[in-house]
Amino acid sequence: MNAAISHSTLDTTGLSTPRVLTVENLTVSFDGFKAVDDLSLSINERELRVIIGPNGAGKTTLLDMICGKTKPTSGSIRFRQRELSTMPEFEIVRLGVGRKFQNPSIYEDLTVSENLEISIPQVHGVWASILFKRTAAVKARIEAAAEQIMLADHLSAKAGLLSHGQKQWLEIGMLLMQEPELLLLDEPVAGMSPREREQTAELLRTIALGKTLVVIDHDMEFVKAIASKVSVLHQGKLLSEGTIDEVQNDARVIEVYLGH
Amino acid sequence: MKNFRLTPETSAHLALAVLLIAVLPLTLDSFWLANMGKYLAFAFVAVGVVLMWGYCGILSLGQGIFFGIGGYAMAMFLKLEASAPELPDFMVWSSVEVLPLWWEPAKSFTATIAAILILPVLIAFPFSYAIFKKRVSGVYFAIVTISLALTMTVLIVGQQGDTGGANGITDFRTLLGLNVISEASRTTIYFVEVALLLIITTLAAVLLHTRFGKILIAVRDREDRVRFSGYNTAMIKAFVFTVAAVLSSIGGALFTLQVGLVSPTLIGSVASVEMVIYAAMGGRLSVTGAVMGALIVGLMKSYLSEQFPQTWLFFLGAMFIIVVAFMPNGLAGAVQSVFRSRSSGKERA
C-alpha cells in the first residue's frame, strides 16, 4: 500500500497523469478476425473501471492480453511504464497485475486455506515454497482474507465443495492475497444470487479503496452499483466512455444495444 | 512435530517400515529377501512417479532412461573392478582394445556415485524445462519420453563393444573389495536399500505437506491458473520431473547391485511403462502405496511368468486395466476407503 501511494505521488509530481495502465493501438487477430481492433484506453490510479459491451465485443480478449494469456498482434500495453505485451504471465503477475477469470478458477482439490496460502506472493520459487513456513502471521493473513470474502467458516473445506458464488469469492480472495495493484475481474457476479451480488459489490468497493480495478460485466444494476467510469466496447473498438449516465444516453451505445 | 498425532498416513509409513525392516527379513529366506530387494529397487522409481504423475500430473513413460543411467553407472564401476586390470570381457570379445573415454569415470567410486546422482539432473532438468516451457504436456509429453526410452535401448544395443549390447553388463564380483554375490552381502544390500527407501519416502511425504506440495496439486489440476498466481509452472514441473529422475537413477543403481546385472530390456519402453504401473497399482497419490505396488506387482510378475511363461503379460495388462478402471487411486485408495467407511460407521453407531 505504501509503495502504491508513494508511486502515485511520484507520478503526479512528474509530467504525466497518474496512469496505472495504458493501452495503445492494441490489435489481436485470430485467423484474420480482429477480436480487438486498434484499441486505446488508459486507467488511472485507484480507479474502478467497468468495461461493458455486447457478446464478442472483445472484453475478455482485452483482459487476456493485459494479463499475458493472449499475445497481441500489434500495439502496446504498459503497466506503470513497463511493457507487458511480451512478458510471460507469471512475470506480469509478479509486477502486480491480478486476474480473475469468468468461470471460477480455483484449485478444487485443495482446501480454502490452501488455495489462499499458495496465492501469497514473493514465495514463487521452488526452494522458497519448500522452505515456506506457516507462521502465525501467515495464518492471520489467511484468516483475514477469508473473513473479507465471507469464507472464514470454510477454511478447511475442500474448495470444490463450495457453492458457485463462494467459489467466485474465493478467487477474489486469492487475488487479494497476491496483493496486486491492478485487478482484472471478468464477470465477478456471474451465476450469483441477488443477495450475493450485493455482497460482492460491497466487497469490490472495499477493495477499490486501495487498488485499481478493471471489471467486465453485463449486469447493469451491478455496474451502477460499483462503477465510477464505464468504457463500452463494440466489435473490438472503443465505442464510448464516461459515467454510467453519459454512456447510457449515448446514441451510439443505444444503437448497439437496442438497434439492428 | 509439536503436536504429533498418528494420522493414517504416518501409520502407513510406520507399518511399511516394520514390514521392510522386521517382517520380511524374519520370515523370508535369503533368496526371497534378495528378490524383495530387487522389487524394492523399482519402489524408488514408483515414489518418483507418485510425486511427478500422481501429484503434478506429468505422465512420463521414460523413467527407464534414468533407471538405466543409475543402473549402468553402477554396472560400469562393478565391471571394471571385477575385470581389472584387464578390459571388461565383452569389450575384448568385440575387439575393443582401449577403454572408451566415457568409461574413465567408472574407475572411481566417487565419480560413479556422482554420476548416479548428478547425471540425471543434468539430463532431466534442461530437457524437461525446455519442453514444459513450450507447454508440451499430457499425452504428448508421454510420447516424447517413451520415444527417448526406446532410442536409448537402440543406442545401447547398437554399441555392443562399449556397452555390452543386448546382453547388458553382468558378472560382477566385488564392490570396493566387498563381495557382492554372496547371500550375506545381498542381505546387507537389502538393508541398505530399505534404509535409503525409508528416508526417501519420509522426505517425499514431508515435501507433499509443504506449500510446494500444494502447488504440485494446483499445477496438476489447473496449470493455467497457477501461472496467474505468479508461478513459473515450467520450473515447478521440471523440478519434480528431475526429482523423479534422480529417484529412478538411485533405484537403477541398487537394482544392478542387488541383481548383479543390467541390460537394455530393463530400461526400455516396456520396462518404463511397467514402472508407471507400479505406482498406478499401489496408488498414485500414496507414497507408501507406491512401494507396496512395486512389491506386489514384482511378486506377481515373478509368479505369473513362471506359471504362464507364454501369456503372463496379458495378466499384467488386465491387472493394470482393472486398477485404472475400478480403483483410480490404486490399492492405497481402496484401503483408505475401507478404513473411512468403517470409521464413519463407528461414528454413526
Interface residues (C-beta under 8 A of the other chain):
Chain A: C67 K69 P88 E89 F90 V93 R94 G98 R99 F101 S105 I106 Y107 E108 D109 L110 E114 E117 I118 S119 P121 V123 H124 G125 V126 S129 I130 L131 F132 R134 M174 Q178
Chain B: L207 T210 R211 F212 K214 I215 I217 A218 D221 R222 D224 R225 R227 F228 S229 G230 Y231 N232 T233 M235 I236 F239
